[in-house]
Every structure is written in C-alpha cells, then in structure tokens.
Amino acid sequence: MVYFPFDQYILTPEAQTVVQQAASYANDGHATRIVVVGHTDTSGTVKYNLRLSERRAKAVADALVGLNVPQTVVSVDWKGKSDLAVQTPDGVKEPLNRRSTISINF
C-alpha cells in the first residue's frame, strides 16, 4: 500500500521505500502479473479524482518499472473516489483513502 499526500501523486520517501520493497519481492519471485490500483479520498469532483487516481497508479507503476520490474507484467487501474478504504461522506479528506495498492501474482 502506497499512500499519498492530499492532492498529490508524487511518491514520498516512505512511498518509494514501499515501491522498492514490492519491486524486490516481485523480481525475486519473478512475478507474472502486478496490478496497481489508484484511489483518492472523497474531496473533489468525480472527474478530478478519477484523473488523480490514474496519475497515482501510473506513478507507482512507473517506479516499479524503473526498478527493473518488467513493464509487460505491470498493469494499472484507477477508482477515483469509489472503493474507499475508509467509508466517508463526500468531501472528506481521509488520508487512508489516498493510496495505490500493489497486487503481485506469481
């Protein structure tokens, strides 16, 4: 799980550490499929959050590829402000919802 600051898709140092661990794990076991899914909190419009969640997913996927994970095994998806980790009303800035998940399959 990679978390993001409010309204950002740049990887923090903590996020970079998580991505490095995921890349190492994937490369050690020769992953056959990695799915990165971007999410946002409920602050902002549906359209804006969909685009932000896409950027978050792609930032994580690009970082994985940059760490020698084959691009052919990495795919991305994004959910915007749907599929929340913490259920909140619309307009709530919830840090645990601002994330990208990394699923690694062998």
PEJOUR-V586774 format. One record per backbone hydrogen bond with DSSP energy under -0.5 kcal/mol. CO is the residue of the C=O (numbers start at 1). NH is the residue of the N-H. Records with the same first field share a line. If there is no record, write none. Layout:
CO=NH, NH
//
This chain:
2=100
5=8
12=16
13=17
14=18
15=19
16=20
17=21
18=22
19=23
20=24
21=25
22=26
23=27
24=28
25=29
26=30, 31
33=105
34=36, 75
35=37, 103
36=77
37=101
38=79
42=91
45=49
46=50
47=51
48=52
49=53
50=54
51=55
52=56
53=57
54=58
55=59
56=60
57=61
58=62
59=63
60=64
61=65
62=66
63=67
64=67, 69
65=68
68=70
70=73
71=74
73=34
75=36
77=38
79=82
80=40
89=92
92=42, 43, 94
93=95
94=97, 98
95=98
97=99
98=4
99=39
100=2
101=37, 103
102=104
103=35
105=32, 33
//
